[in-house]
Amino acid sequence: MIFIGSCFFLVTAIGMLRLPDFYTRLHAGAKCMTAGGISIMLGAIFAQGVHFHSLKLILVIAFMGIVNPVTTHAISRAAYLFGIEPCPCGEKVEDHIVFDDDIIGVESSQKVSKE
């Protein structure tokens, strides 16, 4: 279970770097972080066995299952009301990807122009 949770966290990291806009990144982060966190905590429960700490982890799992989707919805609604537009459907996603020099380590002279 801990390995599965780690794989979910890896998918979250890849999604944050590769997806084109705020809303798709938020979606990937919310789904994978919830599933990854719950999987890792279930793995800790199975590794530890039935104990008082298992009850605490079960409560944290329930809390994550409720709070993470609600906060993701609130963040996305606030972003939409603030004016952040989603990536338009039917257009090339590559046209909307923002390249950040600090994240991918590409200098502006190495970037391909769209002209």
ZAMI-470705 format. One record per residue (C-alpha): residue in one letter; y, x, z. Coordinates in pm, whole numbers, plus 50000, padded with zeros to 5 digits. Each point is the difference from the previous one (the first is absolute). Example, Ala and Ser with C-alpha at 12.3 -4.5 7.8 and 13.67 -1.06 7.14 Angstrom:
<pts>
A495505123050780
S503445013749934
</pts>
This chain:
<pts>
M500005000050000
I502375028550075
F499325015049656
I500694966449834
G503294997150192
S500965034949890
C499324990249639
F502304969950041
F502745023050131
L499505023149702
V500364970449762
T503194990450184
A501475034649950
I499115000249630
G501444965049958
M503275009750164
L500415028649753
R498794983149682
L501114963650009
P503234991249817
D502154979150233
F500674990950361
Y497914968450009
T496815014949858
R500315029850234
L500494976450292
H496944979949893
A497815030949976
G501245012950331
A499474967650186
K496524992249872
C498585034950027
M501665008450332
T498634968250157
A496505005449863
G500065037350079
G501254995650354
I497504972750076
S497145020449851
I500875030850204
M500284980050321
L496684982649931
G498485034249942
A501375011450336
I498494969250166
F496595006949844
A500165037050090
Q501014993050360
G497694970850064
V500744969450210
H502615010550251
F503274987450148
H501885020449738
S498204980349731
L501734968550122
K503365017549968
L499195010549645
I498934964749912
L503364987350125
V501815026349793
I497954989549694
A501014963750054
F503635010650045
M499925020449676
G498384971549811
I502854976850097
V503045022650013
N499555021449688
P499944971249745
V502884982450176
T502205031150005
T499145007749638
H501074965049901
A503235003250198
I500815033749842
S499324987649648
R502054968450054
A502915020150141
A499825023849703
Y500044970949756
L502964983950175
F501765033650005
G499695001349622
I497135023549926
E498454986849680
P496285003149926
C498795019449697
P500214976349700
C496684988149860
G499205007849640
E501965032449988
K498655035250022
V499525009850360
E500795036149911
D503604990149926
H500464988850360
I498355028750186
V502505020050201
F499295037149998
D501125017250317
D500265037949984
D499145003950367
I496774980549973
I498405012749681
G501705034049980
V501264997849642
E503365014849917
S502364979149791
S499795025449716
Q496234993749977
K500304962149972
V499484983949661
S503004980549880
K499484964149882
E502175004149692
</pts>
